[in-house]
Amino acid sequence: SLDIQDGRNVRLTGKCASERMALELLDSLKASKSFEDIRSEGVSQAGSQTREVSFTVRFKFVGGH
């Protein structure tokens, strides 16, 4: 899910196949000049019956193409 407040404060929550994928997303956001103040609020196992992980990331959108 994507929650945008004041047009630039973003909270992104989702699931992916592995912790590595969640960390790659975080690294990609940090590499972009369109976002700042990027911080992870954690990565955790999505459930006992799956290998998926849940994650939450907060950041500010500062512009871009």
C-alpha positions as CSV (number, residue, x, y, z in Angstrom):
1,S,0.0,0.0,0.0
2,L,1.1,3.6,-0.6
3,D,0.1,6.4,1.7
4,I,1.1,9.9,0.5
5,Q,0.7,12.9,2.9
6,D,1.2,16.6,2.0
7,G,2.1,15.5,-1.5
8,R,5.6,14.3,-0.6
9,N,5.7,12.3,2.6
10,V,5.3,8.6,1.6
11,R,4.8,5.4,3.5
12,L,5.2,2.3,1.4
13,T,4.1,-1.1,2.9
14,G,4.3,-4.3,1.0
15,K,5.4,-7.9,0.7
16,C,8.1,-9.5,-1.4
17,A,9.7,-12.9,-1.9
18,S,12.7,-12.4,0.3
19,E,14.5,-10.0,2.7
20,R,17.1,-9.5,0.0
21,M,14.5,-8.1,-2.3
22,A,13.2,-5.7,0.3
23,L,16.7,-4.4,0.9
24,E,17.3,-4.0,-2.8
25,L,14.2,-1.8,-2.9
26,L,15.6,0.3,-0.1
27,D,18.9,0.6,-1.9
28,S,17.2,1.6,-5.1
29,L,15.2,4.4,-3.4
30,K,18.5,5.6,-1.8
31,A,20.2,5.7,-5.2
32,S,17.5,7.9,-6.7
33,K,17.7,11.7,-6.5
34,S,13.9,11.8,-6.4
35,F,13.7,10.7,-2.8
36,E,15.3,11.8,0.5
37,D,15.1,10.9,4.2
38,I,14.6,7.2,3.3
39,R,14.3,4.9,6.3
40,S,13.1,1.4,6.8
41,E,10.6,0.7,9.5
42,G,11.5,-3.0,9.4
43,V,11.3,-6.2,7.5
44,S,9.6,-9.3,9.0
45,Q,8.4,-12.7,8.1
46,A,4.9,-12.3,6.5
47,G,3.6,-15.5,8.0
48,S,4.4,-19.0,9.1
49,Q,3.1,-20.7,5.9
50,T,5.2,-18.6,3.5
51,R,8.7,-17.4,2.8
52,E,7.5,-13.9,1.9
53,V,8.5,-10.9,4.0
54,S,6.6,-7.7,4.9
55,F,8.3,-4.4,4.8
56,T,7.6,-0.7,5.5
57,V,9.6,2.2,4.1
58,R,9.1,5.9,4.7
59,F,10.6,8.6,2.5
60,K,10.1,12.1,1.0
61,F,9.4,12.6,-2.6
62,V,11.5,15.7,-3.8
63,G,10.8,15.5,-7.5
64,G,12.1,13.9,-10.6
65,H,11.2,13.0,-14.1
